[in-house]
Amino acid sequence: MNALAAPPRNGELGFWVAQLADTKPSFPHFTGQDSVDVAIVGGGYTGLWAAYFAKKLEPSLSVAVFEAEQVGYGASGRNGGWLSAMPPGNRATFARAGGGLEASRALQQEFVAGVDAVLDILEAEGIDADQHKGGALVAAHTRAGLGRLVTRRDAELKYGLTDDEVHLLDRDEFQSRINISTVHGGLFYKHCARIHPAKLVYGLADTLTSMGVRIYESSRVDRVEGKTLTLANGRVTAAKTFICTEGYSGQLLGSRTLIPVNSSMIVTKPLPKEAWQQIGWDGPQCLNDSAHTFIYAQRTADGRIAMGGRGVPYRFGSGTGGAGATAQSTIDLISHKLGSFFPGIPFEVDHAWSGVLGVTRDWNGGVHWDPASGIGSSTGYAGHGVTAAYVGGRTLVELAFEKETERTTLPWVGYRAPKWEPEPIRWLGVHAMYRLFGIADRWEERRGSSKTSLLARFGSRLAGLHE
């Protein structure tokens, strides 16, 4: 980034939301008392998809969505825009939990199918979210990183992907798609689409309004007890309640059920044609890398690069970070990473922001439905939430209305992760894990290591990430 350039916009719920400020839909604040068939807590992707499928199942249902801030306030409006086939969790753990290898393969296939299913619905409903299915590239900057990708591809094949769906690239093949000078090779995943996160969430909200769903903003649900939802200025009785609050779930699901892990992003100003020619990124492929402290990126529809990474991973006491103001050190870190990918390109950061994703103790998500209480939830997407929210929201509806489908028997249905440790142990643990990953990345880069650092292996097993 040019040191003389004006500082970027910071926070404000991020670039995607700020870009649509003039066209953002608005919804009323809930007051008083009401009774509905389905109450949904959370106005992000999961809650909106659950509302969509509830109305598709039975148009006469009364469905209401209660959002504490504004639709898309959380991860749904701030994410990296990857509609990918990556399931939210460790497939080996899901296999051990029940159903074995075939159950985890079924989970993987549902997420593969989910990518095209979302795209089909967007087309059918006339939602323009800058969607384009161009796949995803994973770059290896070290020999050790390339070795991890070879192992990762073996695991992908084990869990049901095909040679056509995940392809190993050598250096020349990778650089013919995106010209990263330091790359040793990488992977190409077929089933991934770029989206504009806020356009997706607002498009879904508009569609729901036309279907008769009531959406309320600035309407925080303080408690859910049986059939009763208590808000600051009202009370709602619901036959069925879905809690779809992801990284903001502590108050309703318990502070040790899952925690909000921070992720930060930058977006550049639009790049000139000459820069794109030098970079060679002439398609809509998403991009990330094999580093332990990995990045994720997309080329936006208006010719920018949006790139994200962890920065400060976790706030003490499960803080969620408000509107997403990001430390300059984090902006500099991600900007440096972008510059190292494409040296010589004069990037100027236009906007920086952060948001939180929901993470369970073993990084595995879960869909839960309790018929006795009439309360369900879908959470713990661990950064893979765009497709997971679609699958999870749809599954919640099918479970609640006793519809047996290929989704209701998947191994993340009913899966319970271990509880997080109390503070300050969890703060120390999360920061220690990311510290180990950062040290491991620097070790591999400086020494040209061909094997993954023992520190990284230890951190991965400690977090439950190793398959």
N, C-alpha and C positions, 0 to 999 in steps of 0.2 A: 504494500500500500504506500502511496506517495505521502511522505511525512508532511508536505505542505498542504495536503488536501484537507478540506473541512472534515470535522469528525462526523462519523455516520450517525444516523438516527439510532436510538438505542431503546430497546424495550417496546413499549406501545403495542404489546401483544404480537409484535413481529411484522415482517414485511408483507406476508400474505394478507393479513387482516388489514393492515394500513393501506395497502394498495386498493382495497375495495371499500374504503371508508365511505365514499359517496353513494355506494349502491348497497350497502349492508342492510339486510332486512331487520326490522325491529319488532319486538313482541311485548305484550303488556306484562305488568307486575301482578302477581296473584295476591288477592286479599279475600277474606271471607271464608266461606265453607263450600265444599263441593263433594260430590260422589262420582267416581268414575269406574269403569271396568278395569282399565290398566293405567297405573301411574308409573311414570318413568322419571327417575332422578338422574339428571345429567343431560345436557344438551350438546353432547359431542357425537362422534360417529356411532358408538355403540347404542346410545339411547335413541338416536334418530333411525338407525336401521331396525331396532326393535319395534319402534312405532310403525315404521313402514310395513314390516311383515305382519304385525298384529292387524293392521287395517286391510292388508291383502288377504289375510286369512278370513277375516270377518268384518266387512265394511261397516256394519252397524255398531261395532264396539265403540264405546267412548274412551278415547285415549288422550292423556295429557302428559306433557313433558315439562318438568320443573328444573330450570337452570339457575344456579346460584348467581352467576354473573351475566354473561351474554353467550348466545349460541356460538360454539367454537372457541370459547375462551381458553380452554386447556390445550392438550396435545393435538386435538383435531384441527385447530387453527394455526398451529405453530410447527408442525412436523416437517420432515424433509421431502414429503411428496412421493414416497415409494409405495406403490400398490404391488406388493411382492408376494411370492409363494412361501416365504419363510414362516414357519409356525412359531408361536410364542412359547418356546421352551426347549428342553432337552428331550429329543425323541427317544433316547435310550432310557431315560427316567420314566417316560410315559409307557414305554414297552414293559418295563419292570412292574409298573403300577397295576397293570391289568391288560390282558389281551395280547401281550407279546408283540413280536415284530410286526405281524400283520395289522395290529391295531394302530401302531405308529405309522405304518405305510398308509393306512386309510386316512389318518390325520393329515399326512403330507399331501395326499391326493386331493383332499377337500380344500386345502389352501391353494393348490394348483388350479383347481376348478374355480375357486373363489375369485381369482384375478379376472378371468373372462366373464364370470357372472356379474361382477360389479360393472365392468365395461358395458355389458349388454343392457343392464338396467339404466345406466346413464344415457345410453343411446335411446332406449325406449321412452324414458321420461323427459328427454330433451334437455339434460343437464350438461352444460359445457364447463368442464373442470380442467381444460387444457390436457385432457387425457390422451396418451399415446403409448401404445405397447411397443417398446423398443428393446426390452431386456435390460440386464444389468451386468456391468463389468466389475470384477474384483481384481485390483492390481497388487502384485507382489513386488515390493521394493528391495527385498533381500532374498538371499537363497533360502534362509530359514522360513521366510514368509511363503515362498513358493512351495517348500516342502509341506507346510501346513495346508496349502490349498490342494495339493495332491491328496493328502489324507482326507481333507474335507470332501473332495469330489468322491472318493471311495465311500464315504458315509452317505452322501447324497444318493449314490446308486444303490446302496444297501437299503435305504428307506424309500426306494421306489421311483426316483427320478431316472430318466433315460439318458443315453449318450447325447441325444438331440436336445435335451432340456438343460444339461449342464456340461459344458464343453471346456476342456483344458486348452489354453492358448500359449504358444511360445512367445518370445519377446517380439518378433517381427509381426506376428498375427495380432498381438495386442496393440502395438504401435500403429498398425494400419487402421485401427478403429479410434483410438485416442492416443496421441503422441506424448506419452509420459517418458521422458528421457531416461529415468532411473529404473524403469520397470524390468523385471526379469521374466515376466510372463503373468498369467492370471487365469481367471475363470470367466466364462460367459454364461449367464443364466437367461433362458428364454422367457420365463414367465415373470415379467416385471413390467410395470407401466408407470410412466411419469404422470403425476397429477399436480394441480394447484390445490393445496389443502383447503384454503378458505372458500374457493369456488365450489368445491365438493360439499362442504358442510352447509353453505348457504343454499346451494341447489337442492340438497336434501330437505332442508327446512321449508323452502318454498313449495316443494312437491307435497310435503306432509300437510301444509296448510290447505292446499287444494283438495286433499283427501279428507279433510275434516278433523285433523289432529289439532288440539289446542296446545300452543307452546307459550310458556311463561318465562320471562327473563327477570333477573334480580329477584329471584324467588327461591331462596335457599331452604332446603329441607333440613331441619335440625335433628329430627328423630323419625325413625320408622319403627313403630311398635304394632305388630300384628297387622291389622287392616287400616291403621291410622298413620297418616303422615302429618307431622307438626311443622309448620312454617312460622316465621316471625310474625306474620300478620294473617294467619289463617290455619285451617285444618282441612285435610282431604281424607275421605274414606275411599279405599280402593280394594276391589276384589283381588287384584294381583298387582304387585309392585316389583319393578326391576331397578336395581341399583347399578348405575352405569357411570361411575365417577372416576374410574381408573386411578391416576396418581393423587387424586383428591379424596380418596375413600376412607382415610383414617378415622374421621368422625363417625361414619356410619358402619364401617366394617371392622374397626379396631386398628390402632396405630401399629400393631405388630403383625398384622395380616399381610400388608404390603407397604412399601415405602416409596416416596416420590424421589426418583433419581433424576438429576438435572442433565439436560443436554442443551447445547448452545449452537447457534447458527449465525452465519453471515451471508449476505447476498451482495454481489458486485453490482456496479452500474453496468448497463448494457455494453458488451464488448464490440469493437469494430470488426468489420468483415475480415480484415487482415489478421487480427488476433485469432479468430476462429480458424482461419486457414492454417496458421502456425500450429495451433493446438490439435487440429484434425478431428475435433469432436463435432462431426457434422450430422449426427443423428440424435434421437431422443433417449439414448441409453442412460440409465442411472449408473453411478460410479461409487464404489468404495474400495477399501484396501484391506490387506491381510495383517496390518499392524494390530497389536493388542489394544492400543488406544486408537481405534480405527476412526475414519471419517466416513461420511456419506454425502453424496452430492448429486445434483441434477443440472442439466442445461435447461433453463426456463424457456417458456414459449416466446418471451420477449428478449431473448439473447443475453441473459445473465448466467452466472454460475452461483448457485446456492449450495453452500457447504456447511456441514455440521460436525460437531465433535463434543466430547464430554466437558472439557473445562473443569470447573469445580463440580465434582460429581454429586455431592449430597450436603444438604444444610442440616445443621444440628436440630434435633427435635422434629424432623420431617417437614421443614419449611418448604413452601411451594413457590416462593419467589415472585408473587404478584404479577405485574405486567411484563416481567421478563427482562428487566435491565441487566446488562451483562458487563462483567469486569473488563477493563481494557486489556488486562493480561490474557484473558480468554480470547478476545478479538484478535490480539496479536498472534496468539498461538495458532488459531485456525487460519489466519491470513498467511502466516509463515508456511503452514502446510500447503496451502494453495499455491504459493509462490514456488515451493520446492517441486511441486508437480509440473509446473509450467514456467520455468525460469525465463526471464526476459520479457514477460508480458506485464505491462503496467496496470495491474488491477487496482481499482478504487472501491473500497467497501461502501455500500450505500446504506445498509441497515444491518444491525446486529440485535439478536434477541436470544432468550432462553425459555425453556419450558420444562415440564416434568413428565416422566413416564412412570407407570406403575410397575414395581418390581417386587416379586415375592422372594422369600429367602433362598429358594433354589432356582429362581428365574423362570419358573414354569407358570403359565397362566391357567385359569380354570373357569368353567361355567358351572354355576350352582343353582339348583331350584329346590325349594322346600315346599312341597304341596301342603303341609300342615299349616304353615304360616302364610303361604301365598306370597313369599318373598324370594327373589332370585337375584343373581349378580353375574357379571362377566367382566373379569379384570385380570391384571398381571401380564400385559402384552409385551413388556420389556423391550420396547422400541420397534416392535413389528405390528403396530396397531391398526394400520389402515385396512388390511385384509382381515386381521383378527377381529376387528370390530364388526365387520359384516358377518363373518361366520358366527361370532359370539352372540350378536344381537338376534340373528335369525334362529340360532339354537335355543336361546332363552324362550322365544315365543313358542317354538315347537314343544319344548319341555313343559311349559306352563299350560299349554292347551292339549297335552297328551297326544301329540302327533309323533308317531315313531318314524324317524327318517334316518338316512345315512349319517346325519350329524349327531343325533341324540345318543349314539353309542360310542362316539369317539372317546379316546382315553383322557382327554382333558375335561370331559364332563364329570363333575363330582370330584375332581382331583383336589386334594388339600395339601398345600405346601407347608413345610415347617414354619413356625412362628419366627419372626425376627427377634434378635436379642434386644434387651432394653438399652436405652441410652445410659452412659456414653459408649457402650461396647459397640453398638451398630455403627455409630459415626466413625469410630476408630477402625472398625473392620472394613467398611466401604472405602475409606480413604487409603487404608493400607493396601487394599487390593489394587486400586488404580495406581498407587505409587509403585507397586511391584511391576505392573504392566508397563508403566512409563520407563522404569529402569531397564526392563527387558528389551523394549524397543530400541533404546539408545545403545545398549550393549550389542544387539544384533547388527545395527547400522554401522557402528564404529569398527567392529571386528570382522564384518563380513561373514558372520556366522552362518553355517549351513544347517544348524540345528536350533530348535526352539530353546530359549533359556529355561533353566530349571526354575528360576523365579517365576516366570510366566506360567509354567506348568503347575506350580504350587498354587498360584493365585487362581488359575482356572478351576482347579479341583476344589479349592476352598469355596469358590462361588457356586459350584455345581454346574459350570459351563461345559465341562469336558464330556464328550459323547464317546 
